[in-house]
Amino acid sequence: MKAHDGMYIGGEWRPASSTDTIPVLNPADEQVIGHVPAGTAEDVDAAVRAARAALPGWAATPPAERGARIAALRDALAARAEEIAATVTAELGAPPQFAAAVHAGLPIAIAGSFAELAATHPFEAKVGNSTVYAEPVGVVAAITPWNYPLHQIVAKVAPALAAGCTTVLKPAEDTPLTAQLFAEAVHEAGLPAGVFNLVTGLGPVAGQALAEHPGVDLVSFTGSTAVGRRIGALAGGAVKRVALELGGKSANVILPSADLAKAVSVGIANVMSNSGQTCSAWTRMLIPADRYEEAVALAAEAVAKYVPGERVGPLVNAKQRQRVRGYIEKGVEEGARLVAGGPEAPRETGYYVSPTVFADVTPEMTIAQEEIFGPVVSLLRYEDEEEALAIANGTVYGLAGAVWGDPEEAVAFARRMDTGQVDINGGRFNPLAPFGGYKQSGVGRELGAHGLAEYLTTKSLQF
């Protein structure tokens, strides 16, 4: 794969401050496909300085013109859609069809939504004898994860640009090639120099330097709750704003009135997509006790269709594979019934894990409480809706979820769930709806008008 050996700073590719590099592996065959620079605090400082220098001009650019620039970026990404999909397949292991539809297609659509929002958002409003202005918060540090490399970049950078902010991106070290493609698209779209900057590197080095840099006004981070706490502490010391999209342990609640076969089938598909490496995946399936064994059989039948190397890709790296295997072993150790899959490697080469279904899972088990981030589903039984609600809300997370059943009953149940987004009877993903969590799943929202608002601050003038 093509890889740049420098950083994109101030509108150009510049040599890195260090000769150290990070290898990028294809998790399907464990082969090195490229190297990127291991950024240092010096690189981060150069990028932040470039962003600060570009801030006054970009903030003063009329919103409609900012929207036109983002539309040009969308078009540049669309022109690279096949290359983006192939790159995500190579460095993340996503099956090609999924990479094309989700990893390439979705962020292009989201970029377009922010192009429109930039032109239509009310940046100024009359309130009594005051005029209230929504102004850019300043320089944004965007620290993105490896599981949806382009989507998470666009979900942070596009609204920041729409708001009039300038940005410095530090992508995950496992999937930096997609970020480099994004920088190329930024350059082709003609965004002013310094409005977007890219520094590749390790989290504890480049990521930490960016989060604590005094020239950064807001840190937007997506990743684990543990790292999110660290980011929050670093930002809090300087009283700078944060937007944190963290872990999840989402409940898929099947009410007695639901179409059980459809709810189980879609629920299994939800967890298997992206090899289970999705923070919002419905990893806990809650089933009425009197239909529990029927659901177990349906789940076993559904998961058999997800063959590693075909419909399910590998995990991102060896460490992640070992982590997921450890959770599967823990589930067996704590007494859960293994219905499908297990810790054994399904293929000789590649970081694959067998799609796994556990039955007889109880709410206090580790696999029902902690985020596994792999193709593992836990099936829990409940006696009545109050017990189901207690189970659904009984973790430290609250990112997403699903409810199946009579629409009125499902909505009533969903309104009582402590979570940021709930799909009713398989409701389609909406890129304009706010996405984010309750409790330890994060702070703030992404996507749509709510996502744009994260990058704005307010000023009022009284007359």
C-alpha positions as CSV (number, residue, x, y, z in Angstrom):
1,M,0.0,0.0,0.0
2,K,1.1,3.6,-0.6
3,A,2.3,5.4,2.5
4,H,3.7,8.9,3.0
5,D,6.9,9.2,5.0
6,G,6.1,12.6,6.4
7,M,3.4,14.6,8.2
8,Y,0.7,16.7,6.5
9,I,1.2,20.1,8.2
10,G,0.4,23.6,7.0
11,G,-0.9,22.4,3.6
12,E,2.1,20.3,2.6
13,W,3.8,17.0,3.4
14,R,6.8,17.7,5.7
15,P,9.5,15.4,6.9
16,A,8.9,14.0,10.3
17,S,11.2,15.1,13.2
18,S,12.3,11.5,13.8
19,T,13.4,8.7,11.5
20,D,11.4,6.2,13.7
21,T,8.5,4.5,11.9
22,I,5.5,2.4,12.7
23,P,4.8,-0.8,10.7
24,V,1.3,-1.2,9.3
25,L,0.1,-4.9,9.2
26,N,-2.6,-6.6,7.2
27,P,-4.4,-8.5,10.0
28,A,-5.7,-11.1,7.5
29,D,-2.2,-12.4,6.6
30,E,-0.1,-10.7,9.3
31,Q,2.2,-9.2,6.7
32,V,3.6,-5.6,6.8
33,I,2.0,-3.5,4.1
34,G,3.7,-0.1,4.9
35,H,5.3,2.2,7.4
36,V,4.3,5.6,8.6
37,P,6.3,8.1,10.7
38,A,6.2,7.8,14.5
39,G,5.4,11.4,15.4
40,T,6.9,13.2,18.3
41,A,5.9,16.2,20.5
42,E,7.9,18.3,18.0
43,D,5.6,17.2,15.1
44,V,2.5,17.8,17.2
45,D,3.7,21.3,18.1
46,A,4.3,22.2,14.5
47,A,0.9,21.0,13.6
48,V,-0.8,22.9,16.4
49,R,1.1,26.0,15.4
50,A,-0.1,25.7,11.8
51,A,-3.7,25.2,13.0
52,R,-3.5,28.3,15.2
53,A,-2.1,30.4,12.4
54,A,-4.9,29.3,10.1
55,L,-7.7,29.8,12.7
56,P,-8.5,33.5,12.3
57,G,-8.9,33.2,8.5
58,W,-11.0,30.0,8.6
59,A,-13.2,31.2,11.4
60,A,-13.9,34.4,9.5
61,T,-14.8,32.5,6.3
62,P,-18.6,32.7,5.7
63,P,-20.3,29.4,6.7
64,A,-21.7,28.9,3.2
65,E,-18.2,29.0,1.8
66,R,-17.0,26.6,4.5
67,G,-19.8,24.3,3.4
68,A,-18.7,24.5,-0.2
69,R,-15.2,23.5,0.8
70,I,-16.5,20.5,2.8
71,A,-18.6,19.6,-0.3
72,A,-15.4,19.6,-2.3
73,L,-13.8,17.4,0.3
74,R,-16.8,15.0,0.0
75,D,-16.3,14.9,-3.7
76,A,-12.6,14.2,-3.4
77,L,-13.4,11.3,-1.0
78,A,-16.0,10.0,-3.4
79,A,-13.5,9.9,-6.2
80,R,-11.3,7.8,-4.0
81,A,-14.0,5.5,-2.8
82,E,-12.5,2.3,-4.3
83,E,-9.0,3.1,-3.0
84,I,-10.4,3.9,0.5
85,A,-12.3,0.6,0.6
86,A,-9.2,-1.4,-0.5
87,T,-7.0,0.4,2.0
88,V,-9.5,-0.3,4.9
89,T,-9.6,-3.9,3.8
90,A,-5.8,-4.1,3.8
91,E,-5.1,-2.4,7.2
92,L,-8.2,-3.4,9.2
93,G,-9.2,-6.7,7.5
94,A,-12.8,-5.6,6.7
95,P,-14.5,-7.8,4.1
96,P,-14.4,-5.9,0.7
97,Q,-18.2,-5.5,0.4
98,F,-18.5,-4.2,4.0
99,A,-15.5,-1.9,3.4
100,A,-17.1,-0.4,0.3
101,A,-20.6,0.2,1.8
102,V,-19.7,1.2,5.3
103,H,-16.1,2.2,5.6
104,A,-16.1,4.2,2.4
105,G,-19.7,5.0,1.7
106,L,-20.9,6.1,5.1
107,P,-18.3,8.8,5.8
108,I,-18.8,10.3,2.3
109,A,-22.5,10.7,3.1
110,I,-21.7,12.2,6.5
111,A,-19.2,14.7,4.9
112,G,-22.1,15.8,2.7
113,S,-24.4,16.3,5.6
114,F,-22.0,18.7,7.3
115,A,-21.5,20.5,4.0
116,E,-25.2,21.3,4.1
117,L,-25.3,22.0,7.9
118,A,-22.5,24.6,7.5
119,A,-24.7,26.5,5.1
120,T,-27.9,26.2,7.0
121,H,-27.1,26.2,10.7
122,P,-28.3,29.3,12.7
123,F,-24.9,30.7,13.8
124,E,-26.7,33.9,14.9
125,A,-30.0,34.4,16.8
126,K,-32.0,37.2,18.4
127,V,-32.9,36.6,22.1
128,G,-34.8,39.6,23.6
129,N,-32.4,42.5,23.5
130,S,-29.4,40.3,22.8
131,T,-27.8,38.8,19.7
132,V,-26.3,35.4,20.4
133,Y,-23.5,34.2,18.2
134,A,-22.3,30.6,17.8
135,E,-18.5,30.8,17.2
136,P,-15.8,28.2,16.6
137,V,-14.3,26.9,19.8
138,G,-10.8,27.1,18.3
139,V,-8.2,24.5,17.5
140,V,-9.5,20.9,17.7
141,A,-7.4,17.8,18.4
142,A,-9.1,14.8,16.8
143,I,-7.8,11.5,18.1
144,T,-9.5,8.6,16.3
145,P,-9.7,4.8,16.7
146,W,-8.9,2.0,14.3
147,N,-12.2,0.3,14.1
148,Y,-13.9,2.8,11.7
149,P,-10.9,4.7,10.5
150,L,-12.4,7.1,7.9
151,H,-15.9,7.4,9.6
152,Q,-14.4,8.6,12.8
153,I,-12.1,11.0,11.1
154,V,-15.0,12.5,9.1
155,A,-17.3,12.5,12.2
156,K,-14.9,14.8,14.0
157,V,-13.1,16.8,11.3
158,A,-16.1,17.7,9.1
159,P,-18.2,19.3,11.9
160,A,-15.1,21.1,13.3
161,L,-14.5,22.6,9.8
162,A,-18.2,23.5,9.5
163,A,-18.0,25.3,12.8
164,G,-15.0,27.3,11.7
165,C,-12.4,25.4,13.8
166,T,-9.0,24.2,12.5
167,T,-7.9,20.7,13.2
168,V,-5.0,18.4,14.1
169,L,-5.7,14.7,13.5
170,K,-3.8,11.8,15.3
171,P,-5.2,8.6,13.9
172,A,-4.8,5.1,15.4
173,E,-1.4,3.6,14.7
174,D,-3.1,0.4,13.3
175,T,-5.0,2.2,10.5
176,P,-3.0,5.3,9.5
177,L,-3.0,4.7,5.8
178,T,-6.7,5.7,5.5
179,A,-5.9,8.9,7.4
180,Q,-3.2,9.7,4.8
181,L,-5.8,9.2,2.0
182,F,-8.0,11.7,3.8
183,A,-5.2,14.2,4.0
184,E,-4.7,13.8,0.2
185,A,-8.4,14.5,-0.3
186,V,-8.2,17.6,1.9
187,H,-5.4,18.8,-0.3
188,E,-7.3,18.1,-3.5
189,A,-10.3,19.9,-2.1
190,G,-8.3,23.1,-1.7
191,L,-8.8,23.7,2.0
192,P,-6.6,26.6,3.2
193,A,-3.2,25.6,4.5
194,G,-3.2,24.7,8.2
195,V,-7.0,24.2,8.5
196,F,-6.4,20.4,8.6
197,N,-3.1,18.8,9.8
198,L,-2.1,15.2,10.2
199,V,0.4,13.7,12.7
200,T,0.8,9.9,12.8
201,G,2.3,8.3,15.9
202,L,1.7,6.3,19.0
203,G,-1.0,7.3,21.5
204,P,1.3,7.7,24.6
205,V,3.6,9.9,22.6
206,A,1.9,11.9,19.9
207,G,-1.6,11.5,21.3
208,Q,-0.7,12.6,24.8
209,A,1.3,15.5,23.4
210,L,-1.7,16.6,21.4
211,A,-4.2,16.3,24.2
212,E,-2.1,18.3,26.6
213,H,-0.8,20.9,24.2
214,P,-1.7,24.5,25.4
215,G,-2.6,25.5,21.8
216,V,-5.5,23.0,21.6
217,D,-8.9,24.3,22.7
218,L,-10.9,21.0,22.4
219,V,-10.0,17.4,22.4
220,S,-12.3,15.0,20.5
221,F,-11.5,11.4,21.3
222,T,-13.0,8.1,20.4
223,G,-11.7,4.9,22.0
224,S,-11.7,3.0,25.2
225,T,-13.1,4.3,28.4
226,A,-9.8,3.8,30.2
227,V,-8.0,6.1,27.7
228,G,-10.9,8.5,27.7
229,R,-10.4,9.0,31.4
230,R,-6.8,9.8,30.8
231,I,-7.7,12.2,28.0
232,G,-10.2,13.9,30.3
233,A,-7.7,14.3,33.0
234,L,-5.1,15.8,30.7
235,A,-7.6,18.2,29.2
236,G,-9.1,19.1,32.6
237,G,-5.8,20.3,33.9
238,A,-5.9,23.0,31.3
239,V,-9.7,23.6,31.6
240,K,-10.1,22.7,27.9
241,R,-13.2,21.1,26.4
242,V,-13.5,17.4,25.6
243,A,-15.8,15.3,23.5
244,L,-15.5,11.6,24.4
245,E,-17.1,8.7,22.6
246,L,-16.1,5.7,24.6
247,G,-17.0,2.0,25.2
248,G,-20.4,0.3,25.2
249,K,-22.1,-2.9,26.3
250,S,-25.4,-2.4,24.5
251,A,-28.5,-4.4,25.2
252,N,-30.7,-6.0,22.5
253,V,-34.0,-6.3,24.2
254,I,-36.5,-8.7,22.7
255,L,-40.0,-8.2,24.2
256,P,-42.6,-10.9,24.3
257,S,-44.5,-9.3,21.4
258,A,-41.4,-9.3,19.1
259,D,-40.8,-11.3,15.9
260,L,-38.3,-13.6,17.6
261,A,-36.7,-15.0,14.5
262,K,-36.1,-11.6,13.0
263,A,-34.9,-10.0,16.2
264,V,-32.3,-12.8,16.8
265,S,-31.1,-12.9,13.2
266,V,-30.6,-9.1,13.0
267,G,-29.1,-9.1,16.5
268,I,-26.4,-11.6,15.5
269,A,-25.7,-9.7,12.3
270,N,-25.3,-6.5,14.2
271,V,-22.5,-8.0,16.4
272,M,-20.8,-9.8,13.6
273,S,-20.4,-6.7,11.4
274,N,-16.9,-5.3,11.5
275,S,-15.8,-8.5,13.3
276,G,-17.6,-7.3,16.5
277,Q,-15.2,-4.3,16.7
278,T,-18.0,-1.8,17.1
279,C,-18.6,0.2,20.3
280,S,-22.3,0.3,19.8
281,A,-22.7,-3.4,19.0
282,W,-25.7,-5.1,20.7
283,T,-23.6,-7.7,22.5
284,R,-26.2,-8.6,25.2
285,M,-29.3,-10.2,23.8
286,L,-32.2,-10.2,26.4
287,I,-34.8,-12.9,25.8
288,P,-38.1,-13.8,27.6
289,A,-37.6,-16.9,29.7
290,D,-40.4,-18.8,28.1
291,R,-38.8,-18.4,24.6
292,Y,-35.2,-18.6,25.7
293,E,-34.2,-22.0,24.3
294,E,-36.0,-21.2,21.0
295,A,-33.8,-18.1,20.7
296,V,-30.7,-20.0,21.6
297,A,-31.3,-22.4,18.7
298,L,-32.0,-19.5,16.3
299,A,-28.8,-17.7,17.4
300,A,-26.8,-20.9,16.8
301,E,-28.3,-21.2,13.3
302,A,-27.7,-17.5,12.5
303,V,-24.1,-17.3,13.6
304,A,-23.2,-20.4,11.6
305,K,-23.5,-18.3,8.4
306,Y,-20.6,-16.0,9.5
307,V,-17.5,-17.9,8.3
308,P,-14.1,-16.3,9.3
309,G,-12.3,-15.1,6.2
310,E,-15.6,-14.7,4.3
311,R,-18.4,-12.8,6.0
312,V,-16.3,-12.1,9.1
313,G,-12.8,-10.5,8.9
314,P,-10.0,-10.8,11.4
315,L,-9.5,-8.7,14.5
316,V,-7.1,-5.7,14.0
317,N,-4.0,-7.1,15.7
318,A,-2.6,-10.0,17.8
319,K,-3.2,-8.1,21.0
320,Q,-6.9,-7.6,20.2
321,R,-7.2,-11.3,19.2
322,Q,-5.7,-12.4,22.5
323,R,-8.0,-10.0,24.5
324,V,-11.1,-11.5,22.8
325,R,-9.9,-15.1,23.3
326,G,-9.4,-14.3,27.0
327,Y,-12.9,-13.1,27.4
328,I,-14.3,-16.3,25.7
329,E,-12.2,-18.4,28.1
330,K,-13.5,-16.3,31.0
331,G,-17.1,-16.9,29.9
332,V,-16.5,-20.7,29.9
333,E,-14.7,-20.4,33.3
334,E,-17.6,-18.5,34.9
335,G,-20.2,-21.1,33.8
336,A,-21.7,-19.7,30.6
337,R,-22.8,-22.3,28.0
338,L,-20.9,-22.2,24.8
339,V,-23.4,-22.5,21.9
340,A,-21.1,-21.7,19.0
341,G,-17.5,-20.8,18.5
342,G,-14.9,-20.8,21.2
343,P,-11.3,-19.6,21.9
344,E,-9.6,-21.9,19.3
345,A,-8.2,-20.2,16.2
346,P,-10.5,-20.8,13.2
347,R,-7.6,-20.2,10.7
348,E,-3.9,-20.8,10.8
349,T,-3.0,-17.3,9.5
350,G,-4.5,-14.0,10.4
351,Y,-5.9,-12.6,13.6
352,Y,-9.2,-14.4,13.4
353,V,-11.6,-15.3,16.2
354,S,-14.5,-17.7,15.8
355,P,-17.9,-16.0,16.0
356,T,-19.1,-17.0,19.4
357,V,-22.5,-17.3,21.2
358,F,-22.9,-17.8,24.9
359,A,-26.1,-19.0,26.6
360,D,-27.0,-19.1,30.3
361,V,-25.2,-15.8,30.8
362,T,-26.1,-14.0,34.0
363,P,-25.9,-10.3,34.5
364,E,-22.9,-10.3,36.9
365,M,-20.7,-12.4,34.6
366,T,-17.6,-10.7,33.1
367,I,-18.8,-11.2,29.6
368,A,-22.1,-9.4,30.4
369,Q,-20.4,-6.4,32.0
370,E,-17.2,-5.7,30.1
371,E,-16.7,-4.6,26.5
372,I,-15.2,-7.5,24.6
373,F,-14.9,-5.8,21.2
374,G,-15.1,-9.0,19.1
375,P,-17.6,-11.3,17.5
376,V,-19.1,-12.5,20.8
377,V,-22.8,-12.4,21.8
378,S,-24.2,-13.1,25.3
379,L,-27.7,-14.4,25.6
380,L,-29.5,-13.5,28.9
381,R,-33.0,-14.5,30.0
382,Y,-35.5,-12.4,31.9
383,E,-38.9,-13.1,33.6
384,D,-40.6,-9.7,33.1
385,E,-40.0,-6.3,31.7
386,E,-38.8,-4.8,34.9
387,E,-36.1,-7.4,35.2
388,A,-35.2,-6.8,31.5
389,L,-34.9,-3.1,32.2
390,A,-32.7,-3.7,35.3
391,I,-30.4,-6.0,33.2
392,A,-30.3,-3.5,30.3
393,N,-29.3,-0.6,32.6
394,G,-27.0,-2.7,34.8
395,T,-23.6,-1.8,33.4
396,V,-21.4,1.2,33.6
397,Y,-22.0,1.9,29.9
398,G,-24.9,3.5,28.0
399,L,-24.0,4.0,24.3
400,A,-26.7,2.2,22.2
401,G,-29.2,-0.6,22.2
402,A,-32.2,-2.1,20.5
403,V,-35.8,-3.0,21.4
404,W,-38.0,-5.4,19.4
405,G,-41.8,-5.8,19.9
406,D,-45.1,-3.9,19.6
407,P,-44.0,-0.4,18.5
408,E,-45.8,1.4,21.3
409,E,-44.4,-1.0,23.9
410,A,-40.9,-0.9,22.4
411,V,-40.8,2.9,22.5
412,A,-42.0,3.0,26.1
413,F,-39.3,0.5,27.1
414,A,-36.6,2.4,25.1
415,R,-37.5,5.7,26.8
416,R,-36.5,4.1,30.2
417,M,-33.1,2.7,29.0
418,D,-30.0,4.6,30.2
419,T,-28.4,4.8,26.7
420,G,-27.8,7.4,24.0
421,Q,-29.3,5.7,21.0
422,V,-31.9,2.9,20.6
423,D,-33.0,1.2,17.4
424,I,-36.7,0.2,17.4
425,N,-37.5,-3.0,15.4
426,G,-34.3,-2.7,13.4
427,G,-34.6,1.0,12.7
428,R,-32.0,2.2,10.1
429,F,-28.9,4.2,11.0
430,N,-29.5,7.9,10.7
431,P,-26.4,10.0,10.0
432,L,-28.2,13.2,11.1
433,A,-29.2,11.8,14.5
434,P,-27.0,12.5,17.5
435,F,-24.7,9.6,18.5
436,G,-23.1,9.4,22.0
437,G,-23.5,7.9,25.4
438,Y,-24.7,8.0,28.9
439,K,-22.5,7.2,32.0
440,Q,-19.0,5.9,31.1
441,S,-19.8,5.7,27.4
442,G,-18.8,9.3,27.0
443,V,-19.4,13.0,27.0
444,G,-21.0,14.9,24.1
445,R,-22.5,13.9,20.8
446,E,-21.4,13.2,17.2
447,L,-23.3,13.7,13.9
448,G,-25.9,16.1,12.7
449,A,-26.6,19.4,14.4
450,H,-25.8,18.1,17.8
451,G,-22.4,17.0,16.5
452,L,-21.8,20.4,15.0
453,A,-22.7,22.1,18.3
454,E,-19.8,20.3,20.1
455,Y,-17.4,22.5,18.2
456,L,-19.2,25.8,18.9
457,T,-19.1,28.3,21.8
458,T,-21.5,31.1,22.4
459,K,-21.2,34.9,22.7
460,S,-24.0,37.3,23.4
461,L,-24.2,41.0,22.7
462,Q,-26.7,43.1,24.6
463,F,-28.4,46.2,23.0
